[in-house]
Amino acid sequence: MSVRSLLCAGLIALQPSLGLAQGFAGLASDAEGFALPQPNPSFSFPRDHGPHPAFRIEWWYVTANLSDTAGRDYGVQWTLFRSALHPGETAGWDSPQIWFAHAAVTSAQRHLVGQSYARGGIGQAGVTATPFAAFINDWAMTGRAGPGQDGLSALDLTARGPDFAYDLQLDADGPLIRHGDGGYSVKSPRGQASYYYAQPGYQVSGHLDLPSGPVAVTGQAWLDREWSSQPLAPSQTGWDWFSLHLDSGDKLMVYRLRDTDGADFNPGTWIGQDGTAHYLNDGEITLTAQETTSIATATLPTTWRITVPHRQIDVIVTALNPQAWMDTTPAYWEGPVQVTDAASGGAVGRGYLEMTGYD
Amino acid sequence: MKRAAAHALWSHWRRHPGQALTLVLGLALATALWTGVQAINAEARASYARATAVLTQDAQTTLIARDGGTIPVATYVRLRRAGWQVAPVLEGTTRLAGRTVTLLGLDPLSGPVLPQTAPLGSGGIAPFIGPPGQLYAAPDTAAQLNGAVQPEIVVSDDLPPDHLIGDIALVARLLGRPDHLTRLVLAPAQATDLPPLDQIAPALIRADPAPGSDLAGLTDSFHLNLTAFAALAFAVGLFIVHSAIGLAFEQRRPMYRTLRALGLSARALTGLLALELLAVALMAGLLGVAMGYGIAAALLPDVAATLRGLYGAPARDSLGLRPGWIAAGLLMSLLGTVVAGGQALWRLHRLPILASAAPRAWRRASTKGLGWQGGLAGLLLLAAGLLTQTAAPPHLGSAFASLAAMMLGAALALPPLLAGLLALGTRLARGPVAQWFWADSQQQLPGLSLALMALLLALAANIGVSTMVGSFRTTFTGWLDQRLVADVYIDAGSPETAQAVLPALRQTATAILPRITTEARLNGHPGEVQLLSDDHSYRDHWPLLSPAAGVWEGLAEGRGALINEQLAYRSGLAPGDPVTLDGTALPILAIYSDYGNPRPQAIVGAATFAALFPDRAVQRYGLHMDPEDLPALRLDLEGRFGLRPDQIIDQASIKAASLRVFEQTFTVTAALNVLTLGVAGVAILTSLLTLASLRLPQIAPLWALGMTRARLGQLELLRAGVLALFTAILALPVGLALAWILLARVNVAAFGWRLPMVLFPGDWALLGGIAVLAALAAAAWPARRLATRPAADLLKVFASER
C-alpha cells in the first residue's frame, strides 16, 4: 500500500467542526520532533508489526476481493490508522496517539461504510506485536499464527458499521514483501519517504452480515503496513493507487502521486509467483484514465489502462461499483476492481483501487 | 385653529416643567421596574436554553455508577470494546485563578456519541487536546481566567458562566482524577446484539434525563415571583401617572373652556390631548426601558448567583438587549398611559362646555364610589380566602391568584377604612383647628387615596416578603444545625479507598457514621435512598416534621423508612402510608424537612439498605471529632490516600456556603422592595402636588381668618404623616396575610416545603417609621411651597374664582 492514506491521517476530523488542525497542507509540514524514515531499513518482526509512536502516522490496511457461492463479487476494506499529535506514547488520557479506522463492504450494487475513533493510552484502541492484535472499539484484527510463524500470517478480521458487519479468516500463502528499496519507499523526487511492507497474498474465508442477510464468502486479501512522519511534497495533491491479484499468480502494486508542480510520480512493485518483490521505477509504468464517474462534488476516473511493458502487462482496470465513495472524514474513493486483458478483453484478475484528492 | 390650540395646550408643560418631569418620571419608573424584571427573566431563560443546548448530556440518557460514585476508565473501555456507543464525561469543580469553576471533560474522539453542540471552534481537536490544550468558557469567565491559567482560554457564547469545557485529558489533570469518570453518555442508537449492561458493567445503571435538569420548570416559580413583583411595582407606578395626568387636566380646565368657547370641537380637543398622552407614553417608555436595563444590569449578578446556587441553573451575569422585553416595556408604557389617562380623556370629552371650569365637578362624584369600592374589596378578599383553601397540594396558579385578589381587595378597602378612621377623628376632635384638620383630611382623601393605596401595597409587600425571608432564614439556619450532625464529612471516592481510610479515621474520630446514597425510584419518581446509621446524633437532631415515639427504633430495626417533605407533598403521603423504594413497599415512619433539595428522598436503616441494595458499598462517612484535629487528618488523608481537599469538608464550611447562597437569593427581593417603596413615595408626592393647587380656595379663608402660612404648612405635613401612619397600620395585616400565602401556599407549590411563619415586630415598627418619613418627605415640598406662598396668590382666590 502506498502513501494513499496519508491524507486520511492528515485530515482526520470527526465532524466538520472537529477537524484536526493539520489539514491537507499539514501533511507537507515539517516533521519536527518526529522520527524520519532512513534508507536501508532493517525491519525486525514481530516488533515492527506493532506501532511506532515516534513517527507521526501509521496504518494497518487490509483490502479483500471476495466472492459468494453464487459467484457474486464483493470487496472488503479494514483500515486502522494511528495519528500522533506529538511523538511518543504516554499511558492514560494524556497519550498523544489518536486512532481511527474505516471499514467497508462493496458489492456491484451497494457500498456500505463504517468508521470508528478512539484515544490512545487507555486501552480503547491500539496494536500489540506479540501476540499480534490490532483493535479499535469493537473492531479487531487478531493474530492466530502458530509458534514460529509470522505474526501476520494468520488473522481474524472483524468490523461493524451501521448496516453491515463481517468476520473473516485470513491465511497467508506467501512471505512478507518490502516495497521500495528494501522497505524504504520514496514518495517524491524531493525525498519524502515512508517505511512500507506488505503481506500481499492471503486466502480468505468467512461471512458478511449484510442488510439482506448473512453471506458466506471466500477470496484473496492484501495487507499493507506503512509508517512515516512527512510523507508528501507540498505540491502533491492526491494519488491513485492499485493493488492487483493477477490470475497468473503474479501481483502488482502501482501508484501515481499527482503533482501540481511538474511531473506525476509513478512507481510500483511487481511480486512474482514465488513471492519475490521487484521495484518498478517511476517511468516504467503508464497509467491512463479512460472513463470517469461523478459522485457528489467529485469526478473520478473509474476505468483505467495500466501498462508495464517490460513485464508484458497491458490491462484495463474497471471499478466493480463506481459509486464506492468513502463518505468518511476525510472522504475518498476506495473499492474493488476487475482486471481484463486490454487486447482480448478476457478477465485476468481483480484487485483494489484508491483515489484521493479529487473532492 | 388646531395648531393654535395645540400650541396653547402644550405650552402648559413649558410653564410647569416639574409637572412634566413627574409625569414622565412616574411612567418611566413604572415601566422601568417592569422592564427590568422582564429583562432579568429573559436573560435567565436564555441562559437555561444555552446551557441545555451545550450540556445536552443532561437531556440524554447516561450511565452512572449505582453507588453514586465515579466510573473507572477501564469500565468505559470495556463498554467501548464490547461495541457500546458511549462517550465519557468527567465533571468536577476546582479553583482556577481564585474562582470556583465546574470543569466538564469530554473526549472529542467519542465522535457520534457526543452532543453535536459541543462548542468546538474551527481550530479542531489538535489544539483542543493540546498540550497545553484549550478550555472553552463564557465571555465573563474567560476574561477572568485569561492569562491566569496555562491552557488557552477560548471564548464561547454557548457556555454558561463558570462552566469550562475541555479535553478529558486536560480536565483529568486539572481535577487530579486520571482514572475516573463521572458519567457515560449513551448514544440513542445502539447495536441490538450487545452484551447486556448487567453483565459487562454491573456497577452502572441507566439514568434517564434527570428531572432536575428541567431548569425552566424548576425556576418558573422564582421568575413568577419576580414577575408578580414587577406587576405590583407597575401598578404602583400607574398611581403616579394617574395623579400627574389628573393634575394636568385639572389645571388646564379654564383653557379647555376657552378653547371650546373659541370653537374647538370636543373631538379635536380630545384628539390633541390623546396625541399628547401618546407622546408622553413613548418618551417615558423609552426612558423606562433604559432605566429598566440599568436595574436589570445591577440586579442580574445576584439573580444569577441565586439561580446558580439554589437551583444549579447556569445563569449568566451579563445582560443582553433583547427586542422582546424592549417591545414589552414600550407596550406596557402605552397601556399604562391608557389606563391612567383614559378616564380623564373620556370625562373631558363628555363634560359640558360651561361646566369645564368647575374644578371639583368630578372629584366630588368620585367620593360617592366609596360604598361600592368597599363592597368590591370585600368580595375580592373573600375570593382570596377561598382560593387559598382550594387546591391540595397547593397549586402555584391558585396561590398567586389568591395573592393578587388579596392585594387588590386590600387596596380597594383602604379608602373606606381611612374615611372611617378620619370620620372618627372628626368626631373626637376638640377645638376649631383640630376639627378643621380632620374634616379637611376627609375632604382630601379622594385625591390622596390612590397614592395611599400605592403606599399600602408597597408596605404590605415589604412586610410580607421580609416576613417570608426572615422565616425562611430562621428555619433554614435551624435546619442546617439539625441536619449537619457530623463534624466532618468525608467522600472517599471509591469503596476501596473508603475501606483503606477507615483505620486512619478510627484514630481521630469518636464516631464514624457510614453514608451511602443510591439512585432509586420512590413511588415511581426518580430520587435517592440514603442509609442512616443508628446514632444518637441523628436521633437528637434530625429535622423530623412530626416527631413520634419509636421512629428511630423502627428505622434501626428495619420496620420502615423516613421520607422527605417533597416526596410527601408530591405523592400525598403521610406517616403510616407505604412508600415503594425500587418496588419494595415500606411503611413511612416519619417525614423530615429537606430544604434545598428538589428531588424525592427516603432514608432507611443499615439492615434495610443492605437488603434493598446489596451491591452498594460505603464511600462516604460522617465523623464526630474534635474540629481541631481536622488539619492533621486532612494532611494524612490527602498525603497517604490521595484524597482531594474537596473530599473532606467540615460542617462550618458547608453551613457558610449554604447561607451564602441563601442570602443571595433574597438580595433581589430586598432591592425590589426598596424600589417599590420609593415609587410609592413619588406617588404621594405627585398626589400632594396635584392637591396643593386645587386646595388654594379652601386654604385661603383660613389664612384670611388669621392662620399663618407656616402653620398651614405644618398642618399639611402632619396630615401626610397621619395618613401614612394609618396606612402603615392597615398594611400590617395585609402584609402578614401575604407572608402566609407565600410561606404556606406559594412555597409548597414551588419548592415542596412549607415553612413555619416567624414574626419580626421590630421590623414592622421600623417599616412604619420609614413609611411616615417617606410621606413626610413627599409632603415637605408642597408644604414648604404653601408656607412660602406669596400672599397675593391667596388674595387672588377671593378676587376671581380662579
Interface residues (C-beta under 8 A of the other chain):
Chain A: A13 L14 Q15 S17 L18 G19 L20 A21 Q22 L85 G92 W93 D94 S95 P96 I98 F100 Q115 S116 Y117 A118 R119 I122 G123 Q124 F135 N137 D138 R160 P162
Chain B: V73 A74 Y76 V77 R80 R81 A82 G83 D107 P108 L109 S110 G111 Q116 L120 G121 S122 G123 G124 I125 A126 P127 I129 D167 I168 A169 A172 R173 P178 D179 A189 A191
